[in-house]
Amino acid sequence: MTPIISSLSEIGHRYDVLFCDLWGCFHNGVTVFPDAVAALQSFRQSGGTVVLVTNSPRPRASVASQIADMGAPDDSYDAIASSGDAAQSAMAAGHYGRKVFHIGPERDLPFFTDETGTPYDIERVPLEEAEGIVCTGLFDDRTETPDDYRLIIATGVNRGLKMLCANPDVIVDVGDQRIYCAGAIAEAYAAAGGTAHYYGKPHAPIYQLARLRAEQARGEEIRDQNILCIGDGIQTDVKGAVGEGLDVLFIAGGLAAEETGMSDGTPDASRTEAYLAEARLTATAAMGFLR
């Protein structure tokens, strides 16, 4: 049975590094969670290192600015590893051509520039001129669903264009609204017969980047048994950690609050175990919200 804990401090002392998810664990897309901030600050004060590992399609500098606007204090983390970071190098290397069709909102345009703001040698063009597709999200994630992209998907598949998915998340909660992410478009693209490549959780590139950022922050090599992943996404955070052989703290009060029977901030142990078992996954521990 997966242990249900009430505080990160109950197991945090076993680890040197946290790979902590953002959306659903650290913030809700609008504001940071004070208890989560306090938990990470406490972990760092005890000598630990916190790497925020996010499926955001934005590069780390843009993510840092975004969470600062939500109220995240600088002393709550040491480094950021984003899906955008992990995917940018593949795009910049031309793996999807030099002319790409971009699916995503204007706020994701920093994906096409390096950390100095210099544009990559990549041109965004209409779909009929593209050599590949880069998907960072929906054009309007507040009103659209993957069904709105059927013509774009059919055209891309028929032309044999590969898709780079910069954010494998399928859905997230923004405040009290559930919205679709780039992963939903990529899933639909693959279901239609197209090829979609992923760089965020649960895939290996973002974990390789997170390890690098952690070692840079600590100035030493880090063993996998000293890393704890924290996340609420069963098919991203938990699956990714298990696939990498890393311990994982499942935050049950995020995307799976209904399935895990959340009540008064605590998940039901039996329903949480059943939810993990249905996904054929395990967790080191679970809790309702990060604190």
Backbone torsions as a table, in degrees:
resi	resn	phi	psi	omega
1	MET	NA	132.6	178.5
2	THR	-67.5	124.8	179.1
3	PRO	-63.5	135.8	173.7
4	ILE	-99.4	119.1	-178.5
5	ILE	-111.7	164.4	-178.1
6	SER	-111.9	-9.8	-177.8
7	SER	-151.3	141.3	176.9
8	LEU	-57.9	-32.3	-177.5
9	SER	-61.2	-19.7	-179.8
10	GLU	-66.0	-29.5	180.0
11	ILE	-126.5	-11.9	-173.9
12	GLY	-59.8	-29.6	-177.5
13	HIS	-65.8	-14.4	-179.9
14	ARG	-78.5	-11.9	-169.0
15	TYR	-124.6	154.7	174.8
16	ASP	-98.1	-25.1	-171.9
17	VAL	-136.0	138.7	170.8
18	LEU	-111.6	133.2	166.6
19	PHE	-103.1	98.1	-171.2
20	CYS	-105.0	126.8	174.4
21	ASP	-65.5	156.4	179.3
22	LEU	-96.8	-71.0	-172.6
23	TRP	-66.7	121.6	-179.7
24	GLY	94.4	-16.2	179.1
25	CYS	-117.7	-47.0	-177.0
26	PHE	-101.7	-31.2	177.3
27	HIS	-151.6	169.5	-179.9
28	ASN	-112.3	19.5	-178.2
29	GLY	89.5	-8.6	-179.3
30	VAL	-124.0	-46.0	-177.8
31	THR	-147.0	155.2	177.9
32	VAL	-76.0	158.6	176.7
33	PHE	-91.7	116.4	-177.1
34	PRO	-54.9	-39.6	-179.5
35	ASP	-65.8	-37.0	178.6
36	ALA	-67.3	-43.5	177.0
37	VAL	-57.2	-47.2	-178.4
38	ALA	-62.5	-38.8	-179.7
39	ALA	-64.8	-42.2	-179.9
40	LEU	-70.8	-38.4	176.4
41	GLN	-60.9	-43.2	180.0
42	SER	-63.8	-41.2	178.4
43	PHE	-61.2	-43.3	179.8
44	ARG	-67.6	-38.0	-180.0
45	GLN	-64.9	-24.4	178.3
46	SER	-87.3	4.7	177.4
47	GLY	105.1	1.3	-179.7
48	GLY	-82.6	164.9	179.2
49	THR	-118.6	132.7	-178.1
50	VAL	-113.9	120.5	172.3
51	VAL	-110.1	120.3	175.4
52	LEU	-79.9	116.3	-175.6
53	VAL	-112.3	110.5	-169.7
54	THR	-129.7	147.0	175.0
55	ASN	-85.7	16.2	173.9
56	SER	-60.1	136.5	177.7
57	PRO	-76.8	-2.6	-179.2
58	ARG	-83.4	148.6	172.7
59	PRO	-67.8	164.8	-169.4
60	ARG	-60.5	-36.0	-179.8
61	ALA	-63.0	-39.1	179.1
62	SER	-70.5	-37.3	176.8
63	VAL	-63.5	-43.2	179.5
64	ALA	-59.4	-41.8	178.6
65	SER	-66.0	-41.4	-179.1
66	GLN	-62.5	-47.5	-176.9
67	ILE	-74.3	-25.9	174.3
68	ALA	-63.7	-39.4	177.6
69	ASP	-65.3	-24.6	177.7
70	MET	-84.7	-6.4	178.4
71	GLY	105.5	13.6	-179.2
72	ALA	-75.6	121.0	177.7
73	PRO	-75.3	150.2	-177.5
74	ASP	-62.1	-27.9	-176.1
75	ASP	-86.5	13.4	178.4
76	SER	-94.6	-5.0	179.0
77	TYR	-158.6	164.8	-179.6
78	ASP	-107.3	-34.9	-174.6
79	ALA	-154.8	166.5	178.9
80	ILE	-129.9	136.2	171.2
81	ALA	-126.4	114.8	-176.9
82	SER	-111.1	157.0	173.8
83	SER	-59.9	-34.8	177.4
84	GLY	-60.5	-43.7	176.5
85	ASP	-57.8	-49.3	-174.7
86	ALA	-65.8	-32.1	-177.4
87	ALA	-85.4	-27.7	-175.4
88	GLN	-58.5	-41.6	-176.3
89	SER	-63.3	-37.0	178.4
90	ALA	-67.0	-41.8	178.0
91	MET	-65.0	-46.9	-177.7
92	ALA	-62.3	-29.9	178.9
93	ALA	-75.8	-5.7	177.1
94	GLY	85.8	17.0	-178.6
95	HIS	-64.0	-17.9	179.4
96	TYR	-117.9	21.4	-179.3
97	GLY	87.8	171.0	178.2
98	ARG	-93.6	-12.7	176.4
99	LYS	-118.6	117.0	-175.5
100	VAL	-127.6	150.9	172.4
101	PHE	-95.6	126.3	-176.3
102	HIS	-100.0	123.0	169.9
103	ILE	-103.9	115.7	-179.7
104	GLY	157.4	165.8	-177.8
105	PRO	-78.8	163.3	-180.0
106	GLU	-61.4	-28.4	-178.9
107	ARG	-64.5	-14.7	179.6
108	ASP	-92.6	4.7	-177.2
109	LEU	-61.3	-25.6	174.7
110	PRO	-57.1	-17.6	176.9
111	PHE	-59.0	-27.1	-175.7
112	PHE	-93.9	11.2	176.5
113	THR	-130.9	156.1	177.0
114	ASP	-83.0	-173.5	-173.1
115	GLU	-69.6	-14.9	176.4
116	THR	-90.6	-3.3	-177.6
117	GLY	89.3	4.4	179.6
118	THR	-80.6	127.1	-178.9
119	PRO	-64.7	142.2	171.5
120	TYR	-71.1	162.7	178.8
121	ASP	-78.3	59.0	-179.2
122	ILE	-133.3	130.9	-179.2
123	GLU	-107.1	129.1	174.0
124	ARG	-85.7	124.5	-173.5
125	VAL	-133.0	167.2	173.3
126	PRO	-61.2	156.6	-175.0
127	LEU	-56.4	-38.6	-176.8
128	GLU	-68.9	-14.6	179.3
129	GLU	-104.6	-3.6	-169.7
130	ALA	-78.8	149.6	173.1
131	GLU	-101.1	-9.2	179.0
132	GLY	-169.4	172.5	-179.2
133	ILE	-122.9	134.4	173.3
134	VAL	-115.0	118.8	-179.2
135	CYS	-112.8	116.6	176.6
136	THR	-107.1	-8.9	-178.5
137	GLY	163.7	-166.3	174.3
138	LEU	-91.6	155.9	177.4
139	PHE	-61.4	-41.7	177.8
140	ASP	-137.7	91.6	-173.3
141	ASP	-75.1	-6.9	178.1
142	ARG	-83.6	-20.4	-176.3
143	THR	-125.2	-19.8	-173.3
144	GLU	-97.6	160.7	173.3
145	THR	-132.3	169.3	177.8
146	PRO	-56.5	-25.2	178.7
147	ASP	-61.2	-26.0	179.5
148	ASP	-72.5	-7.3	-174.8
149	TYR	-111.5	16.1	-176.2
150	ARG	-60.1	-41.7	-178.6
151	LEU	-68.8	-43.2	178.4
152	ILE	-61.3	-45.0	-179.4
153	ILE	-62.5	-46.6	-179.5
154	ALA	-61.2	-41.6	-179.5
155	THR	-65.2	-45.3	179.8
156	GLY	-63.3	-43.2	179.2
157	VAL	-63.8	-45.1	-179.2
158	ASN	-63.3	-29.6	179.0
159	ARG	-87.7	-4.2	178.3
160	GLY	71.4	30.5	-178.0
161	LEU	-83.9	134.3	174.1
162	LYS	-79.0	146.3	177.9
163	MET	-111.9	130.0	169.3
164	LEU	-94.2	119.2	177.8
165	CYS	-100.5	111.4	-175.2
166	ALA	-84.0	-7.3	178.9
167	ASN	-146.1	101.8	-177.6
168	PRO	-70.3	-10.4	177.7
169	ASP	-56.9	138.5	177.6
170	VAL	-91.2	-44.8	178.3
171	ILE	-139.7	153.8	170.8
172	VAL	-143.2	163.5	175.6
173	ASP	-103.8	123.1	174.4
174	VAL	-105.7	103.9	-170.9
175	GLY	61.9	-119.9	179.4
176	ASP	-106.1	13.5	179.3
177	GLN	-109.7	130.5	177.7
178	ARG	-93.3	126.6	-176.6
179	ILE	-126.4	159.8	177.6
180	TYR	-86.7	150.6	179.5
181	CYS	-120.3	-177.6	-177.4
182	ALA	-58.4	-33.5	-179.9
183	GLY	-59.2	-30.4	178.1
184	ALA	-68.3	-38.7	177.4
185	ILE	-67.5	-42.6	-179.7
186	ALA	-64.4	-38.7	176.7
187	GLU	-60.7	-44.6	179.6
188	ALA	-65.4	-36.1	179.7
189	TYR	-65.3	-45.3	179.1
190	ALA	-66.6	-38.8	178.9
191	ALA	-63.4	-28.1	179.3
192	ALA	-84.5	0.0	177.9
193	GLY	105.4	2.5	-179.7
194	GLY	-86.3	173.3	178.9
195	THR	-109.1	121.9	178.7
196	ALA	-122.8	134.5	179.9
197	HIS	-113.9	139.8	-175.5
198	TYR	-119.7	147.4	-179.8
199	TYR	-126.0	-11.4	178.6
200	GLY	-94.2	-171.0	177.8
201	LYS	-60.1	136.3	13.6
202	PRO	-96.6	21.3	-172.3
203	HIS	-89.9	154.7	-168.8
204	ALA	-61.6	-37.5	-173.2
205	PRO	-54.1	-40.0	-176.2
206	ILE	-71.9	-29.2	176.8
207	TYR	-72.8	-36.6	175.0
208	GLN	-61.3	-42.3	178.5
209	LEU	-66.3	-42.2	-179.9
210	ALA	-62.9	-40.9	177.1
211	ARG	-61.2	-43.5	178.9
212	LEU	-60.3	-45.7	-178.9
213	ARG	-65.0	-37.6	178.8
214	ALA	-65.9	-43.1	-179.8
215	GLU	-67.6	-34.9	175.6
216	GLN	-65.0	-39.5	-179.1
217	ALA	-69.4	-37.2	-176.2
218	ARG	-92.1	-19.8	-178.5
219	GLY	71.4	27.3	-179.7
220	GLU	-156.9	159.8	176.9
221	GLU	-71.4	142.7	-176.8
222	ILE	-117.5	131.1	177.4
223	ARG	-86.3	146.6	-176.2
224	ASP	-58.3	-34.6	-178.1
225	GLN	-69.1	-9.5	178.7
226	ASN	-100.4	11.2	-179.8
227	ILE	-113.2	133.3	173.1
228	LEU	-119.3	124.7	175.0
229	CYS	-90.5	144.8	178.5
230	ILE	-129.0	127.6	179.3
231	GLY	-171.4	164.0	-178.4
232	ASP	-110.0	-6.7	-177.4
233	GLY	-91.2	116.2	-176.4
234	ILE	-65.0	-39.4	-176.6
235	GLN	-93.2	-2.9	177.5
236	THR	-116.5	-68.2	-175.5
237	ASP	-67.1	-52.5	-176.4
238	VAL	-71.0	-49.0	-179.9
239	LYS	-60.4	-41.1	-179.4
240	GLY	-64.1	-44.8	179.9
241	ALA	-63.0	-46.0	179.3
242	VAL	-60.7	-42.3	179.5
243	GLY	-63.4	-29.5	179.3
244	GLU	-90.1	-2.2	-178.7
245	GLY	73.4	29.6	-177.8
246	LEU	-108.7	149.1	174.5
247	ASP	-68.6	151.9	-177.2
248	VAL	-142.6	135.3	172.6
249	LEU	-101.5	113.7	-177.1
250	PHE	-86.0	121.8	177.4
251	ILE	-91.1	99.0	-170.7
252	ALA	-76.5	-17.2	-176.6
253	GLY	-85.6	6.2	178.3
254	GLY	-89.1	-117.4	-176.3
255	LEU	-63.1	-25.8	-175.3
256	ALA	-105.0	24.2	-176.9
257	ALA	-57.0	-41.3	-179.0
258	GLU	-70.3	-45.3	-176.5
259	GLU	-66.2	-29.9	-177.2
260	THR	-95.4	5.7	173.8
261	GLY	64.9	44.0	-179.5
262	MET	-58.1	133.9	177.0
263	SER	-148.7	122.5	-179.3
264	ASP	54.8	38.4	175.6
265	GLY	81.4	4.7	-177.8
266	THR	-126.1	131.7	177.9
267	PRO	-76.9	151.9	175.0
268	ASP	-74.6	127.0	-174.3
269	ALA	-60.8	-44.5	-177.3
270	SER	-67.7	-42.9	-179.2
271	ARG	-69.9	-33.5	176.8
272	THR	-66.0	-43.7	178.5
273	GLU	-62.7	-40.9	179.5
274	ALA	-65.9	-38.4	179.7
275	TYR	-64.2	-44.2	177.7
276	LEU	-65.8	-41.7	-178.5
277	ALA	-64.7	-37.9	178.8
278	GLU	-61.6	-34.4	178.4
279	ALA	-85.5	-0.5	-178.2
280	ARG	58.1	44.4	-179.3
281	LEU	-132.1	163.5	176.5
282	THR	-130.8	160.6	176.0
283	ALA	-133.4	149.4	177.7
284	THR	-67.0	-37.2	178.0
285	ALA	-163.4	167.3	177.5
286	ALA	-138.4	153.8	173.9
287	MET	-153.4	163.2	-176.6
288	GLY	-69.4	-53.5	179.9
289	PHE	-138.7	149.9	179.4
290	LEU	-67.2	124.0	179.1
291	ARG	-159.7	NA	NA
